[in-house]
Amino acid sequence: MSRQSTLVFRERGKTNTQNVKNLFLNYLKKPSIFKNKEVLTESFFPDEILHRDNELMQISSILAPALRGYKPNNLFIYGGVGTGKTVCVKLILKQLEEIVKKNKLNVKPVYVNCKLKKVADTEYRLLAQLLFEIGIVVPDTGLPTDVLYRKFFNEVEKQKKIIIIALDEIDALVRKIGDDFLYNFTRINTELEKGKISFIGITNNLNFCNELDARVKSSLSEEEIIFHPYNATQLRDILKQRVDKAFNKGVVSDAVINKCAALAAQEHGDARRALDLLRVAGEIAERYNSDVVTEEHVDIAEKKIDLDGVTESIRKLPRQSQAVLNALLKLTNNSNKPVTTIEVFNVYRDICLKNNLRVLTTRRVSDLLNELTTLGIINTRVVSKGRYGRTREISLNIDSDVRENVEKILSLNFN
């Protein structure tokens, strides 16, 4: 680097430092439009859950027999993202625990998120977490899983407890480790005399139980509850409930609330998306030094959330799924022209060979394409070729600016 360019760099460094400092100082001086931003996040627990009275009563009535010492039926709760499944189950388990403590009953509700790494994303960690919940601490690694099973079942029997285990995102755990663990837990009830175990499975996958092994499904004998998507009116009520707690008075208009609700209703009635839109719109308004949130801020927020959401989900995909997506990117080459499964497979195979990655079968690649369809990253449709039979056409379902980000992510993983 020359002396002249070094001096320029130093001058710029000084200016940038001062700009950054001024931005932070101005941020401290200027009043926030938010009263409590946490109210718009997934972690916030509302005092009242709107438009889910029927579902709350159904779940509660299924679990109520535990209060009289009977094992509740196993329960599976289905519904799309942001339909209130998790928050309803958490509320019910919280209320149940309060009743149990007050009346000194031998019932233990346990909530576990199966997607949380180092908590319950493997069979060992799940068992370790369940043991921890009933007062037994085991090493993070090192013990055979059958030892952990025995420890857990023996402790349940010893404590004479009815354990109600709610497994959120249960499909993620089954995809990773299989469904044998469900069979182990459900069958053990036939051997327990003083303790009992019941399951609540929470999943976005409506076909989850149908995909289980027949013996597992038979042993579950489950009840089912489906959480349907919210409509625009219901989403508007949910947003209004949060706005008064999240923002200062007069910051968010009815027009902004209606727009967030309408956009989220179009996206499968997702309350989480509606809240994210409103929160991000508020953050953008603050960055623009605006005293109010406008519909334009909502438009910007929608684009930002779409970009961040798709790229983050693709970044977290397993490498095989990324290889399949990379093959589709290469085939489409900035066009929306649909391609066939066999075309994707041929390019996918070349990518695997170049990157020392095991080549999966065409059937397994087809399964990965189905998963990408479920995530909304690609579109697929079956078309008739007359006497040549039927074939599946595949096309990308991401915007051009998102595609550019995706290509950058995948270029780091594949030659």
DRENZA-232898 format. One line per field, with one value per residue (C-alpha): residue in one letter; x, y, z. Coordinates in Angstrom, 1 decimal, always signed. Layout:
BEGIN
aa = c(a;...)
xx = c(X;...)
yy = c(Y;...)
zz = c(Z;...)
//
This chain:
BEGIN
aa = c(m;s;r;q;s;t;l;v;f;r;e;r;g;k;t;n;t;q;n;v;k;n;l;f;l;n;y;l;k;k;p;s;i;f;k;n;k;e;v;l;t;e;s;f;f;p;d;e;i;l;h;r;d;n;e;l;m;q;i;s;s;i;l;a;p;a;l;r;g;y;k;p;n;n;l;f;i;y;g;g;v;g;t;g;k;t;v;c;v;k;l;i;l;k;q;l;e;e;i;v;k;k;n;k;l;n;v;k;p;v;y;v;n;c;k;l;k;k;v;a;d;t;e;y;r;l;l;a;q;l;l;f;e;i;g;i;v;v;p;d;t;g;l;p;t;d;v;l;y;r;k;f;f;n;e;v;e;k;q;k;k;i;i;i;i;a;l;d;e;i;d;a;l;v;r;k;i;g;d;d;f;l;y;n;f;t;r;i;n;t;e;l;e;k;g;k;i;s;f;i;g;i;t;n;n;l;n;f;c;n;e;l;d;a;r;v;k;s;s;l;s;e;e;e;i;i;f;h;p;y;n;a;t;q;l;r;d;i;l;k;q;r;v;d;k;a;f;n;k;g;v;v;s;d;a;v;i;n;k;c;a;a;l;a;a;q;e;h;g;d;a;r;r;a;l;d;l;l;r;v;a;g;e;i;a;e;r;y;n;s;d;v;v;t;e;e;h;v;d;i;a;e;k;k;i;d;l;d;g;v;t;e;s;i;r;k;l;p;r;q;s;q;a;v;l;n;a;l;l;k;l;t;n;n;s;n;k;p;v;t;t;i;e;v;f;n;v;y;r;d;i;c;l;k;n;n;l;r;v;l;t;t;r;r;v;s;d;l;l;n;e;l;t;t;l;g;i;i;n;t;r;v;v;s;k;g;r;y;g;r;t;r;e;i;s;l;n;i;d;s;d;v;r;e;n;v;e;k;i;l;s;l;n;f;n)
xx = c(+0.0;+1.4;+1.9;-0.9;-3.4;-2.5;-3.3;-6.6;-7.5;-6.7;-8.8;-11.7;-11.2;-11.5;-14.6;-16.3;-15.5;-17.1;-20.2;-20.7;-20.3;-22.8;-25.3;-25.1;-25.4;-28.4;-30.0;-29.7;-31.1;-34.1;-37.2;-38.1;-41.4;-41.4;-42.8;-41.7;-40.5;-40.4;-44.2;-43.9;-41.4;-42.0;-40.8;-43.6;-46.4;-49.7;-52.2;-55.0;-54.8;-57.3;-59.4;-58.2;-60.9;-62.1;-58.6;-57.7;-60.7;-60.1;-56.5;-57.4;-60.2;-57.9;-55.3;-57.7;-58.0;-54.3;-55.6;-57.5;-54.6;-55.5;-53.2;-54.3;-54.6;-51.7;-52.4;-51.0;-51.5;-51.2;-51.2;-49.1;-46.4;-47.9;-51.3;-50.9;-50.0;-47.0;-48.4;-51.6;-49.8;-47.4;-50.4;-52.2;-49.1;-48.4;-52.0;-51.8;-48.6;-50.1;-53.1;-50.7;-48.5;-51.5;-53.2;-49.9;-50.7;-48.2;-48.4;-45.4;-45.9;-42.8;-42.3;-39.4;-38.5;-37.0;-35.3;-33.2;-29.6;-27.9;-31.3;-33.4;-32.1;-30.9;-32.2;-29.5;-30.2;-34.0;-33.6;-31.1;-33.5;-36.4;-34.3;-33.3;-37.0;-37.7;-34.6;-31.9;-28.7;-26.7;-23.5;-23.9;-22.4;-20.9;-23.8;-25.6;-29.1;-30.6;-29.1;-30.9;-34.2;-33.9;-33.0;-36.0;-38.5;-37.3;-37.5;-41.0;-42.1;-40.3;-41.9;-45.3;-45.8;-47.9;-45.5;-47.1;-44.4;-45.0;-42.6;-42.7;-41.4;-41.5;-41.2;-37.7;-36.6;-38.2;-36.5;-33.2;-33.3;-36.3;-39.5;-38.3;-38.1;-41.9;-42.4;-40.1;-42.0;-45.5;-44.9;-43.3;-46.7;-47.7;-44.8;-45.2;-47.5;-47.2;-46.1;-47.5;-46.3;-48.4;-47.3;-48.3;-46.7;-46.7;-46.0;-46.5;-46.6;-50.2;-49.1;-46.8;-48.6;-49.2;-45.5;-44.8;-44.0;-47.3;-46.3;-45.5;-48.8;-50.7;-49.1;-49.7;-53.5;-53.5;-56.2;-55.7;-56.4;-55.9;-55.1;-56.5;-54.8;-56.0;-58.0;-57.3;-59.9;-58.4;-54.9;-56.0;-57.4;-54.1;-52.0;-54.3;-53.9;-50.1;-49.8;-50.9;-48.2;-45.5;-45.7;-46.2;-49.6;-50.3;-47.3;-49.2;-52.4;-55.3;-54.2;-50.8;-52.4;-54.8;-52.0;-49.9;-52.9;-53.8;-50.3;-50.0;-53.4;-52.3;-49.2;-51.2;-52.7;-49.4;-49.7;-45.9;-45.4;-48.0;-46.1;-42.7;-44.0;-45.1;-42.0;-39.6;-41.7;-41.2;-37.5;-37.3;-39.3;-36.8;-33.9;-35.5;-36.0;-39.8;-42.1;-44.8;-44.9;-46.3;-47.6;-44.4;-42.4;-44.5;-43.6;-39.9;-40.3;-42.0;-39.1;-36.6;-38.3;-38.7;-35.0;-33.8;-36.2;-35.4;-31.6;-31.5;-33.6;-31.3;-28.2;-29.5;-30.5;-28.6;-25.7;-27.6;-30.6;-28.3;-26.7;-30.2;-31.1;-27.7;-28.5;-31.8;-30.1;-27.6;-30.4;-32.7;-29.9;-31.9;-35.0;-38.3;-38.4;-39.4;-37.2;-37.8;-36.7;-34.3;-32.6;-32.1;-30.8;-28.2;-26.8;-27.0;-24.9;-22.2;-22.1;-21.8;-18.9;-17.0;-17.4;-16.9;-20.5;-22.4;-24.8;-28.3;-30.9;-33.4;-36.2;-34.3;-33.6;-37.3;-38.0;-35.6;-37.4;-40.7;-39.1;-37.9;-41.5;-42.9;-40.5;-41.8;-38.4;-39.5;-42.8;-43.6;-46.5;-47.3;-48.0;-49.3;-47.1;-49.8;-48.7;-45.3;-46.8;-46.6;-43.7;-43.0;-42.0;-39.9;-39.3;-37.8;-40.0;-37.6;-37.2;-34.1;-32.6;-33.0;-31.6;-28.4;-28.0;-28.7;-26.1;-23.5;-24.3;-24.1;-21.0;-19.2;-20.2;-19.8;-17.3)
yy = c(+0.0;+3.5;+6.3;+8.3;+5.5;+4.8;+8.4;+8.3;+5.1;+6.7;+9.7;+7.5;+5.5;+8.6;+9.8;+6.4;+6.1;+9.5;+8.6;+5.4;+7.2;+9.9;+7.3;+5.6;+8.9;+10.0;+6.7;+7.2;+10.8;+10.1;+8.6;+5.1;+4.5;+1.1;+0.7;-2.9;-4.6;-8.1;-8.1;-8.7;-11.6;-15.4;-15.6;-13.3;-15.1;-13.2;-13.0;-14.1;-16.3;-15.0;-17.1;-20.4;-21.1;-24.3;-25.8;-24.8;-26.6;-29.7;-30.1;-29.4;-31.9;-34.6;-33.9;-33.4;-37.2;-36.9;-34.9;-38.0;-40.3;-41.6;-41.7;-39.1;-40.2;-39.5;-36.4;-35.1;-31.4;-30.4;-27.0;-24.6;-22.2;-19.4;-21.0;-21.0;-24.6;-24.0;-21.1;-22.9;-26.1;-24.0;-22.1;-25.3;-27.0;-23.9;-23.9;-27.7;-27.3;-24.6;-26.9;-29.8;-27.9;-26.4;-29.8;-31.8;-34.2;-36.6;-35.2;-33.7;-31.7;-31.4;-29.3;-30.0;-28.3;-31.1;-28.6;-26.9;-28.0;-29.5;-29.8;-32.5;-32.9;-36.5;-39.5;-39.2;-35.5;-36.0;-38.7;-36.6;-33.6;-35.8;-37.2;-33.6;-32.6;-35.3;-34.5;-36.8;-35.3;-37.5;-36.7;-34.9;-37.9;-41.3;-43.6;-46.1;-44.9;-48.1;-47.1;-43.8;-45.4;-47.7;-44.8;-42.8;-45.6;-46.7;-43.1;-42.6;-45.8;-44.9;-41.4;-42.8;-39.9;-39.3;-37.7;-35.7;-35.1;-32.4;-32.7;-29.6;-30.1;-33.8;-34.5;-32.9;-35.5;-38.4;-37.4;-37.4;-40.5;-42.5;-43.3;-46.2;-43.9;-43.3;-47.1;-47.5;-44.9;-46.0;-49.7;-49.2;-48.2;-51.8;-52.6;-49.6;-50.3;-47.0;-44.5;-43.5;-41.7;-39.7;-37.8;-34.6;-34.4;-31.0;-30.8;-28.7;-31.9;-33.0;-36.4;-37.1;-40.0;-41.6;-41.7;-43.6;-47.3;-49.3;-50.7;-47.3;-45.8;-48.7;-48.3;-44.6;-44.8;-41.0;-38.3;-35.5;-31.8;-29.5;-25.8;-24.1;-20.9;-17.5;-15.3;-11.6;-10.5;-12.8;-11.7;-8.0;-8.7;-10.4;-7.4;-4.9;-6.8;-6.5;-2.9;-1.2;-3.0;-2.9;+0.7;+4.2;+5.7;+6.9;+5.2;+2.4;+3.2;+0.9;+0.9;-0.5;-3.2;-4.1;-4.4;-6.7;-8.8;-9.1;-10.0;-12.7;-14.1;-14.6;-16.5;-19.4;-17.3;-17.1;-15.0;-15.1;-13.6;-10.8;-10.0;-10.1;-7.8;-5.2;-5.5;-5.2;-2.3;-0.6;-1.2;+0.2;+3.3;+4.0;+3.6;+6.2;+8.5;+8.3;+8.9;+6.6;+3.3;+3.6;+1.2;+1.8;+0.5;-2.6;-3.1;-2.8;-5.2;-7.8;-7.9;-8.0;-10.9;-12.9;-12.4;-13.3;-16.2;-18.0;-17.6;-18.7;-21.8;-22.7;-22.1;-24.6;-27.3;-30.7;-30.8;-33.4;-31.0;-28.1;-30.3;-31.0;-27.2;-26.3;-28.7;-26.9;-23.5;-24.6;-26.1;-23.1;-20.6;-17.4;-18.6;-20.0;-22.8;-26.0;-29.0;-32.7;-34.9;-36.9;-33.7;-32.5;-35.9;-36.0;-32.6;-33.5;-36.6;-34.6;-32.2;-35.1;-36.7;-33.4;-32.8;-36.3;-36.5;-39.8;-40.0;-40.8;-42.8;-41.1;-42.0;-40.3;-37.2;-37.1;-37.1;-34.2;-32.3;-32.9;-31.4;-28.3;-28.0;-28.1;-25.3;-23.2;-23.0;-24.8;-25.5;-29.0;-30.2;-33.5;-33.2;-35.8;-36.7;-38.7;-42.1;-41.4;-41.3;-38.6;-36.6;-34.0;-30.5;-28.5;-24.8;-22.4;-20.3;-17.6;-14.0;-12.9;-11.0;-14.0;-16.2;-14.2;-14.7;-18.4;-18.9;-17.2;-19.5;-22.7;-21.6;-21.8;-25.4;-26.8;-26.6)
zz = c(+0.0;-0.9;+1.6;-0.2;+0.0;+3.6;+4.5;+2.7;+4.6;+7.9;+7.1;+6.1;+9.2;+11.4;+9.6;+9.7;+13.4;+14.1;+12.0;+13.9;+17.3;+16.2;+15.1;+18.5;+20.4;+18.3;+18.9;+22.6;+22.4;+20.2;+21.9;+20.6;+18.9;+20.7;+24.2;+24.4;+21.3;+23.0;+22.7;+19.0;+19.3;+19.4;+23.0;+24.3;+26.2;+25.9;+28.8;+26.5;+23.3;+20.9;+18.5;+20.0;+22.7;+21.1;+20.7;+24.2;+25.6;+23.5;+24.7;+28.3;+28.3;+27.0;+29.7;+32.6;+33.5;+34.7;+37.7;+38.9;+38.4;+34.9;+32.0;+29.4;+25.8;+23.5;+21.5;+18.1;+17.3;+13.6;+12.0;+9.9;+11.2;+13.3;+14.0;+17.8;+18.5;+20.7;+22.7;+23.4;+24.6;+26.8;+28.3;+29.1;+30.6;+32.7;+34.1;+34.7;+36.6;+38.8;+39.7;+40.3;+42.7;+44.6;+45.0;+45.5;+42.7;+41.1;+37.6;+35.7;+32.5;+30.4;+27.3;+24.9;+21.6;+19.4;+17.1;+19.8;+19.4;+22.5;+24.1;+22.4;+18.8;+19.4;+21.2;+23.9;+24.5;+24.6;+27.3;+29.2;+29.1;+30.3;+33.1;+34.1;+34.2;+36.9;+38.9;+37.5;+35.9;+33.5;+31.6;+28.3;+26.5;+27.2;+28.4;+26.2;+25.3;+26.8;+30.2;+29.9;+29.0;+32.0;+34.3;+33.1;+33.3;+36.7;+38.0;+36.7;+38.4;+41.6;+41.7;+40.8;+38.4;+35.4;+32.9;+30.1;+27.5;+24.9;+22.0;+19.8;+16.2;+16.8;+13.0;+13.0;+15.6;+13.8;+10.6;+12.3;+14.6;+13.3;+15.3;+17.5;+20.5;+20.3;+20.3;+23.3;+25.3;+24.4;+24.9;+28.3;+29.7;+29.6;+32.1;+34.4;+37.4;+39.4;+36.8;+33.4;+30.3;+27.8;+24.7;+23.0;+19.6;+17.9;+14.2;+11.0;+9.0;+8.5;+7.3;+10.2;+11.7;+8.4;+7.8;+11.0;+11.2;+11.5;+14.9;+16.2;+15.0;+16.5;+19.9;+20.0;+19.8;+19.5;+19.4;+16.9;+16.9;+13.8;+14.2;+11.1;+9.7;+11.0;+8.7;+8.1;+10.7;+13.4;+12.6;+12.9;+16.4;+17.4;+16.1;+17.8;+21.1;+20.8;+19.4;+22.6;+24.5;+21.9;+20.5;+21.9;+21.3;+17.8;+16.2;+14.3;+12.4;+11.6;+7.9;+8.9;+11.1;+8.3;+5.8;+8.0;+8.7;+5.0;+3.9;+6.6;+5.8;+2.2;+3.6;+5.1;+8.0;+9.9;+13.1;+13.5;+10.1;+10.9;+14.1;+12.3;+9.6;+12.2;+14.3;+11.3;+9.9;+13.2;+13.2;+9.6;+10.7;+13.4;+11.0;+8.8;+11.8;+11.3;+14.3;+12.8;+11.0;+7.5;+4.9;+2.9;+5.9;+5.8;+2.1;+2.9;+5.9;+3.7;+1.2;+4.0;+5.8;+2.6;+1.8;+5.3;+5.7;+2.5;+2.7;+6.3;+5.7;+2.7;+4.8;+7.3;+4.8;+4.9;+2.3;+0.2;-0.1;-0.9;-3.7;-5.2;-5.0;-6.6;-9.5;-10.0;-10.0;-12.6;-14.8;-14.7;-15.3;-14.3;-16.2;-14.9;-17.4;-15.6;-15.6;-14.9;-11.9;-14.1;-15.4;-11.8;-10.8;-13.6;-12.6;-8.9;-9.6;-11.3;-8.3;-5.9;-7.9;-8.0;-4.3;-2.9;-1.8;-1.8;-4.7;-3.5;-5.4;-7.7;-5.3;-2.4;-4.5;-5.3;-1.6;-1.1;-3.9;-2.0;+1.1;-0.9;-2.2;+1.4;+2.4;-0.6;-2.2;-5.4;-7.2;-8.6;-10.8;-12.5;-16.2;-18.7;-21.6;-23.4;-24.3;-22.7;-19.3;-16.7;-15.5;-12.7;-13.7;-11.2;-11.1;-8.6;-6.3;-5.2;-6.4;-8.4;-5.5;-3.2;-5.9;-5.9;-2.2;-2.5;-5.2;-3.0;-0.2;-2.3;-4.2;-0.8;-0.4;-3.9;-6.8)
//
